């Protein structure tokens, strides 16, 4: 089973994402901020996480979105391309497709 961490300060969004992705045989860990995410990854082995979805803003429009990141790629992260973001609000199908392309 693959583990994904979702970072968002909105508990409704965390619940929506967790419920949507649980059906796809993924373990979902939710945290409310980057500090909690870092503490959890430090306590665990960060390689245990297949993907992080981090609450962010798209580069040009500054609209709320999720930015995907693989813990192993933290040194080479490019956040300049809007196509790499999942803009909010999104449908369950959009979320599942977005995640499947990245895990």
Secondary structure, DSSP 8 states (H G I E B T S, - for coil): -EEEEEE-S-HHHHHHHHHHHHTTTEEEEEESSHHHHHHHHHHS-GGG-SEEEEEEE-TTT--EEEEEE-GGGGGG-----GGGEEESS--HHHHHHHHHTT-
